Amino acid sequence: MSRLTIGLVVATSFAGSIAVAETQAEIAARENEEGKTLMFGGNYVEASAKFQDAAARVPEPKYFFNLCTSRFQEGKFGEALTACNNADKNGDDKLKAKSAKMLEKIREEAQKQGVDLQPVGGGASPGDTPPITDPNNPNQPPVVDPNNPNQPPGPTGQPPEGYGVGRPPTVGLFTAQPVENKYVWTLGVDVFFGGGQIGQKDYYGTATSGLRIKGDYMLNVAQRIGAQGYFQYSHYGQGEEQTMAGVSAYTLDVIDLGVAAYKHLCGPRARGCLTPLLGVHFAMMSPANQTDTSTGEQLFNYGGFGARAEIGYQYALGSRYEHVVGVALGANMYTRAFSEPADSYTAAEWGLDKGGAAGYFSLGYTYRFSTPFGSSPFVTLE
């Protein structure tokens, strides 16, 4: 056989070995994803089988961590403890921290149920010398210390069947739903600009710009209907003419406090949503940048009601659809000012005895939270 032929055979064998290794890694990754899907559906036994197969193919710490979580949900605390120790031993700092939380939770739940998690064999305490076994007895179960982080993975790293088994815990440790374009509540901000007219003609400018701070809460996840609370500030520039004798009402600032209802028009896994919205708000107006002479603070002494109509498009980014960027076309509409100060110019003298409307284009960013206010999942799967 020539040197060239030998070289080709060796290279082909080496390439084949790499292909097999890559294939095993791909299979393990797929098994892991399938296991997570099963977890989301509450099928913990089947999920454990998937995670165990993934770890057997490629012993990555994240697979052991997911196995730890699924075994815990089954109530198999001994096996969960062993899997988490394997994840803790070889994982990075982030995974070690998550494993530590899980280990604490496993021991806490086992103690609550009265399940013994001491090493197998004679009721020894953690760290004690394990009992002597008979290597010639094929029925001798392996002696395992699940609290030993140096316990190797694999068949000898698994506790015997029935060890440390209790009832499945009543409280789940993760968000039991696949990653979808849905959330519980949000915080966001929009900037907008546009044009229109508020008040009597030519009292104030027609160009407007502003800022909106908003928070959403999902009322009906299935129908994708939610409510929004918002605070927005709008500024109108100088008008072309002034009809108020002796008064220079060059600008108008408006603060709106409102609530709105909206509906997302998109599928559960879609990243993009079309969202119509309707809202009402209370408007506080400050013509000519009125200020308090003693404090210098701007005064918003004229009040009216308003409405907001909008059609927007949002696109969700991130592994959990948590970052959302959006654009929208909308309009803010106002009634005449019905509230005015007793010791200053009337609303009519400021031209605010007539309402108006302004159209706008907005750009915004929103962060979505998938858990109720102030809470978060205990763990997230890897």
C-alpha positions in Angstrom: 0.0 0.0 0.0 1.4 3.4 -1.0 2.1 6.2 1.5 -0.6 8.2 -0.3 -3.2 5.5 0.2 -2.3 5.0 3.9 -2.5 8.8 4.4 -6.0 8.9 2.8 -7.2 6.0 5.0 -5.9 7.6 8.2 -7.3 11.0 7.2 -10.7 9.4 6.3 -10.7 7.5 9.7 -9.9 10.7 11.6 -12.6 12.7 9.7 -15.0 9.9 10.4 -14.2 10.0 14.1 -14.8 13.8 14.2 -18.1 13.3 12.3 -19.2 10.7 14.9 -18.2 13.0 17.8 -20.1 15.9 16.2 -23.1 13.7 15.6 -23.1 12.6 19.2 -23.0 16.3 20.3 -25.8 17.2 18.0 -27.9 14.3 19.2 -27.2 15.2 22.9 -28.3 18.8 22.1 -31.5 17.6 20.5 -32.3 15.3 23.4 -31.7 18.2 25.8 -34.1 20.4 23.9 -36.7 17.6 23.7 -36.3 17.1 27.4 -37.0 20.8 28.1 -40.1 20.6 26.0 -41.3 17.6 28.0 -40.5 19.5 31.2 -42.6 22.4 30.1 -45.5 20.0 29.5 -45.1 18.4 32.9 -43.8 15.1 31.6 -40.9 14.8 34.1 -40.2 11.0 33.7 -39.8 11.3 30.0 -37.8 14.5 30.4 -35.4 12.7 32.7 -34.8 10.0 30.2 -33.9 12.6 27.6 -31.5 14.5 29.9 -29.9 11.2 31.0 -29.4 10.1 27.4 -27.9 13.5 26.6 -25.5 13.3 29.5 -24.5 9.8 28.6 -23.6 10.9 25.0 -21.9 14.2 26.0 -21.3 14.6 29.8 -21.8 18.4 29.8 -22.6 19.9 33.2 -25.8 21.6 31.8 -27.3 18.2 31.0 -26.7 17.0 34.5 -28.3 20.2 35.9 -31.4 19.7 33.8 -31.5 16.0 34.9 -31.2 17.2 38.5 -34.2 19.5 38.0 -36.4 16.8 36.3 -35.5 14.2 38.9 -36.4 16.6 41.7 -39.8 17.2 40.0 -40.3 13.4 39.9 -39.6 13.3 43.7 -36.4 11.3 43.2 -34.3 13.4 45.5 -31.3 11.0 45.7 -30.8 10.9 42.0 -31.4 14.6 41.8 -28.7 15.2 44.4 -26.2 13.1 42.4 -27.0 14.8 39.1 -26.6 18.3 40.7 -23.3 17.3 42.3 -22.0 16.3 38.8 -23.2 19.7 37.4 -21.6 21.6 40.3 -18.3 19.8 40.0 -17.7 20.6 36.3 -19.8 23.7 35.7 -18.9 27.3 35.4 -19.5 29.8 38.2 -23.0 30.6 36.9 -24.0 26.9 36.8 -22.3 26.3 40.2 -24.5 29.0 41.8 -27.7 27.5 40.2 -26.6 24.0 41.3 -26.1 25.2 44.9 -29.6 26.6 44.9 -31.0 23.3 43.6 -29.0 21.3 46.2 -30.3 23.4 49.0 -33.9 23.0 47.6 -33.5 19.2 47.3 -32.3 18.8 50.9 -35.1 21.1 52.1 -37.8 19.2 50.3 -36.5 15.8 51.3 -36.3 16.9 55.0 -39.8 18.3 54.7 -41.1 14.9 53.5 -38.9 12.9 55.9 -36.8 11.3 53.1 -33.4 10.1 54.2 -30.6 11.5 51.9 -27.7 9.9 53.9 -25.2 7.8 51.9 -26.4 4.3 51.1 -25.4 1.5 53.4 -25.8 1.3 57.1 -27.1 4.8 57.7 -23.6 6.4 57.7 -23.2 10.1 57.8 -21.8 12.2 55.0 -18.1 11.7 54.9 -18.1 8.4 56.7 -16.3 5.3 55.2 -18.8 3.4 53.1 -19.5 -0.2 54.1 -17.5 -3.1 52.6 -19.2 -4.7 49.6 -18.8 -8.1 48.1 -17.3 -7.7 44.7 -18.3 -11.3 43.8 -22.0 -10.6 44.5 -23.7 -9.5 41.3 -26.7 -8.4 43.3 -24.6 -6.0 45.4 -25.9 -2.5 44.7 -23.3 0.2 44.1 -22.4 2.3 47.2 -22.9 5.9 46.4 -22.4 9.1 48.4 -24.7 11.6 46.7 -23.3 14.4 48.8 -19.8 13.7 47.3 -19.1 16.1 44.5 -16.2 13.8 43.3 -18.6 10.9 42.7 -18.1 10.1 39.0 -21.0 10.3 36.6 -22.3 7.2 34.8 -23.7 3.9 36.1 -21.6 3.9 39.2 -22.6 7.5 39.9 -26.3 6.7 40.2 -27.9 5.7 43.5 -29.7 2.4 43.5 -33.3 2.4 42.5 -35.6 3.5 45.3 -33.0 5.5 47.2 -34.1 8.9 48.4 -37.5 8.8 46.7 -40.4 10.8 48.0 -43.5 12.5 46.6 -43.2 14.9 43.7 -43.0 18.5 45.1 -46.2 20.5 44.9 -44.4 23.7 43.7 -42.5 23.8 40.4 -39.1 25.4 40.2 -39.2 26.9 36.8 -41.7 28.6 34.5 -43.7 25.7 33.1 -44.2 27.0 29.6 -42.2 27.0 26.4 -40.5 30.2 25.3 -43.2 32.2 23.6 -44.1 35.8 22.7 -46.0 36.4 26.0 -45.3 38.0 29.3 -46.9 39.1 32.6 -45.9 42.8 32.7 -43.5 45.2 31.1 -41.8 48.6 31.5 -41.0 50.7 28.5 -40.3 54.1 27.0 -41.3 55.8 23.7 -40.1 59.0 22.0 -42.5 60.6 19.5 -42.8 63.5 17.2 -45.5 64.8 14.9 -47.9 67.7 14.3 -51.4 69.0 15.0 -53.3 71.8 16.7 -54.5 72.2 20.3 -56.6 75.3 21.3 -57.6 78.2 19.2 -55.9 78.5 15.8 -52.4 80.1 15.9 -52.2 80.3 19.7 -49.6 77.5 19.7 -47.4 75.8 17.2 -48.4 72.8 15.2 -45.2 70.8 15.6 -44.9 68.5 18.7 -42.5 66.1 20.3 -42.6 64.2 23.5 -41.7 61.3 25.7 -43.9 58.5 27.1 -43.1 56.1 30.0 -45.4 53.1 30.0 -46.1 49.8 31.8 -48.2 47.0 30.4 -50.0 44.1 32.2 -51.3 41.1 30.3 -55.0 40.6 31.3 -55.8 37.6 29.0 -52.9 35.5 27.8 -54.9 33.3 25.5 -56.5 36.3 23.7 -53.4 38.4 24.1 -55.3 41.4 25.6 -53.6 43.7 28.0 -53.8 47.0 29.8 -51.3 49.9 29.8 -50.7 52.7 32.2 -48.8 55.6 30.8 -47.3 59.0 31.6 -46.5 61.2 28.6 -45.1 64.7 28.1 -45.7 66.7 24.9 -44.3 70.0 23.9 -45.8 72.4 21.3 -43.7 75.3 20.0 -44.4 78.9 19.4 -47.6 79.9 17.5 -47.6 82.2 14.5 -50.0 84.8 15.9 -51.0 85.9 19.4 -54.5 87.1 19.9 -54.2 87.6 23.7 -53.6 91.3 24.5 -50.4 91.6 26.6 -49.7 87.9 26.9 -47.0 86.0 25.1 -48.3 82.4 24.9 -45.5 81.0 22.8 -45.5 77.4 23.9 -47.7 74.8 25.3 -46.6 71.8 27.5 -49.0 69.0 28.2 -48.7 66.1 30.7 -51.0 63.2 30.3 -51.8 60.5 32.8 -53.7 57.7 31.1 -54.8 54.1 30.8 -55.2 52.1 27.6 -56.3 48.7 26.4 -54.5 46.8 23.6 -54.5 43.5 21.7 -51.5 41.7 20.1 -52.2 40.3 16.7 -49.7 37.5 16.3 -49.0 33.9 16.9 -47.6 32.5 20.2 -44.2 31.9 18.8 -44.0 34.9 16.5 -41.5 37.6 17.3 -43.4 40.3 15.5 -46.8 41.6 16.6 -49.2 44.2 15.2 -50.9 46.0 18.2 -53.9 48.3 18.1 -54.4 50.4 21.2 -57.1 52.8 22.6 -56.7 54.9 25.7 -58.0 57.8 27.7 -56.1 60.3 29.8 -56.3 63.3 32.0 -54.4 66.2 30.5 -52.6 69.0 32.5 -51.6 72.0 30.4 -49.0 74.7 30.9 -49.3 77.6 28.4 -46.3 79.9 28.0 -44.2 77.8 30.4 -45.9 79.2 33.4 -43.9 78.9 36.6 -44.4 79.5 40.3 -42.8 82.8 41.2 -41.6 81.5 44.6 -40.2 78.2 43.7 -39.6 78.5 39.9 -41.4 75.2 39.2 -43.4 74.9 36.1 -47.2 75.1 36.7 -49.8 72.9 34.9 -52.9 74.8 36.0 -55.3 74.0 33.1 -56.9 70.6 32.9 -58.8 68.6 30.3 -59.5 65.1 29.1 -58.0 63.3 26.2 -57.9 60.1 24.2 -55.1 58.2 22.5 -55.4 55.9 19.4 -52.5 53.9 18.1 -51.5 51.1 15.8 -48.0 49.7 16.5 -45.6 47.0 15.4 -43.4 45.4 18.0 -40.5 43.0 17.4 -39.3 40.8 20.3 -35.6 40.0 20.7 -33.7 37.8 23.2 -33.9 34.1 24.1 -37.0 34.8 26.2 -38.5 37.4 23.9 -37.7 39.9 26.7 -36.4 42.8 24.7 -38.9 44.5 22.4 -38.4 47.4 20.0 -41.4 49.0 18.4 -42.7 51.7 16.0 -46.2 53.2 16.0 -48.5 55.7 14.3 -51.0 57.4 16.6 -52.9 60.4 17.7 -53.5 62.3 20.9 -56.8 64.0 21.2 -57.9 66.6 23.7 -61.1 68.3 25.0 -61.2 72.0 25.9 -59.7 72.9 29.2 -62.5 72.6 31.9 -60.3 73.4 34.9 -58.5 76.7 35.3 -56.8 78.7 38.2 -58.9 81.4 40.0 -56.1 83.9 40.2 -54.8 83.8 36.6 -55.9 84.1 33.0 -58.9 82.0 32.0 -58.6 79.1 29.7 -60.4 81.1 27.0 -57.8 83.9 27.3 -55.1 81.2 26.6 -57.1 79.8 23.7 -57.6 76.6 25.6 -61.4 76.8 25.4 -61.1 74.6 22.3 -59.7 71.1 22.1 -57.6 69.6 19.4 -55.5 66.7 18.2 -52.0 65.8 17.1 -50.7 62.9 15.1 -47.4 61.3 15.9 -44.8 58.7 14.9 -43.1 56.9 17.8 -40.0 54.7 18.5 -39.9 52.7 21.6 -38.2 50.0 23.7 -39.9 47.7 26.2 -38.6 45.1 28.6 -40.9 42.2 29.4 -41.1 40.3 32.7 -42.5 36.7 32.5 -43.3 36.4 36.2 -45.6 38.4 38.6 -44.3 41.7 40.2 -41.3 41.1 42.3 -40.8 37.4 41.6 -38.8 35.2 39.3 -38.5 31.5 38.5 -36.4 29.6 41.1 -34.3 28.1 38.3 -34.2 28.2 34.5 -33.3 25.1 32.5 -30.0 25.1 30.5 
